[in-house]
Amino acid sequence: MVTLSRRELDDEVRIAFEKELRALGAQLHIIKCDITDQKTVEAAAAECSATLPPVRGVVHGGMVLRVSGRQLHVSSYYEGDGR
């Protein structure tokens, strides 16, 4: 399993994720990559192509989560104001 992230996880968090997934039979590869930067995407793809088996599926769950004190309504997201 490969995850792409703009930031690096703390070692403690990364190790916990790896251990949990290993117990389920998966091996986790965390690659630092900003999908808005073509060069980092190409580098991540090259790393995966060189070191891992072919891709068998993709799950995209990218988001930016902003926490604020105001109440959030689903309509805010449809209007593009999901602050």
C-alpha positions as CSV (number, residue, x, y, z in Angstrom):
1,M,0.0,0.0,0.0
2,V,1.4,3.4,-1.0
3,T,0.2,6.7,0.5
4,L,1.3,10.1,-0.8
5,S,1.5,13.0,1.6
6,R,2.8,16.5,1.5
7,R,4.2,16.2,5.0
8,E,6.2,13.5,6.8
9,L,4.7,11.7,9.7
10,D,6.3,11.6,13.1
11,D,8.3,8.3,13.4
12,E,6.0,7.1,16.2
13,V,2.8,7.6,14.1
14,R,4.4,6.1,11.0
15,I,5.6,3.0,12.9
16,A,2.1,2.5,14.4
17,F,0.5,2.7,11.0
18,E,3.0,0.3,9.5
19,K,2.6,-2.1,12.4
20,E,-1.2,-2.1,12.1
21,L,-1.2,-2.6,8.3
22,R,1.5,-5.4,8.6
23,A,-0.9,-7.2,11.0
24,L,-3.5,-7.1,8.2
25,G,-1.0,-8.5,5.7
26,A,-0.1,-5.2,3.9
27,Q,3.2,-3.3,3.7
28,L,2.9,0.5,3.9
29,H,5.1,2.8,1.8
30,I,4.7,6.5,2.6
31,I,6.0,8.8,-0.1
32,K,6.3,12.5,0.4
33,C,4.6,14.1,-2.6
34,D,2.6,17.2,-3.3
35,I,0.1,16.3,-6.1
36,T,0.0,20.0,-7.2
37,D,3.7,19.7,-8.1
38,Q,4.3,17.7,-11.2
39,K,8.0,17.0,-10.4
40,T,7.1,15.3,-7.0
41,V,4.3,13.3,-8.7
42,E,6.7,12.1,-11.4
43,A,9.3,11.3,-8.7
44,A,6.8,9.3,-6.7
45,A,5.6,7.4,-9.8
46,A,9.2,6.6,-10.7
47,E,10.0,5.4,-7.2
48,C,6.9,3.1,-7.3
49,S,7.7,1.8,-10.8
50,A,11.2,1.0,-9.8
51,T,10.6,-0.7,-6.4
52,L,7.0,-2.0,-6.3
53,P,4.7,-4.3,-8.2
54,P,2.2,-2.8,-10.7
55,V,-0.7,-0.7,-9.4
56,R,-3.8,-2.8,-8.8
57,G,-6.1,0.0,-7.6
58,V,-6.3,3.6,-6.6
59,V,-8.2,5.3,-3.7
60,H,-8.1,9.1,-3.7
61,G,-9.0,10.7,-0.4
62,G,-7.2,14.0,-0.6
63,M,-8.5,16.9,1.4
64,V,-7.6,19.9,3.5
65,L,-9.3,19.8,6.8
66,R,-9.8,23.2,8.5
67,V,-11.1,23.3,12.0
68,S,-12.9,26.4,13.2
69,G,-15.3,27.4,16.0
70,R,-18.2,28.0,13.7
71,Q,-20.8,25.3,12.8
72,L,-20.2,23.6,9.5
73,H,-23.0,22.8,7.1
74,V,-22.8,20.4,4.1
75,S,-24.2,23.2,1.9
76,S,-20.9,25.2,2.6
77,Y,-19.0,22.5,0.7
78,Y,-21.3,22.6,-2.3
79,E,-20.9,26.3,-2.4
80,G,-17.1,26.0,-2.1
81,D,-17.0,27.6,1.3
82,G,-16.0,24.6,3.4
83,R,-13.7,26.7,5.7
